[in-house]
């Protein structure tokens, strides 16, 4: 996750940042599920997507 965030910050153009941003988001969801045991619904609430 740290490496992905570093690579995201180093990317300069939007087409360079998009793949890293998607990887960061996917990794974040995986962490929420595996480490914290959250469901998709709970992740949506935490991320503010529940409305």
N, C-alpha and C positions, 0 to 999 in steps of 0.2 A: 504494500500500500504506500509506503514511504517512497519507494522507487517510482511508482506510477505518478504520485503527486509531484515529484521532482521533475520527471519527464514532461508532465503537463505544463508546469511552470516554465520549462525551457523551450517549449514549442512556441513559435512566434506567430504563425499564420493559422487561421481558423481551420483549414483543412488538415493541419497538423494536430490541432488540439482535440478535435472531435473524437478520434479513436481512443485517445487517452482518457477523455472525459467519460466515455461510455465504459471503459474498463474500470475506472475509479468507481462509478456508480454501481456496476455489477459486483465488484469486490465488496463494496459497502453493504449491499443487500445480502451477499453471502455471509459476511461477518455477522450481520444482524440475525440471520437465521441460525447459523451454526453456534455462535458464541452466546447470544442472548436468548435463543429459542423463540424468536418472534415469528408470528405468522405474516402472510402477505398483507392482511388487513391491518395488523398492528404496525407494520413497517409503513404503510400508507399514512396511518395516523401520525406516526413520529415524523415523517417527512412532510406532513402538511397536505397530503394528497387526498384526504378523506372527505372533503367537501364536494 
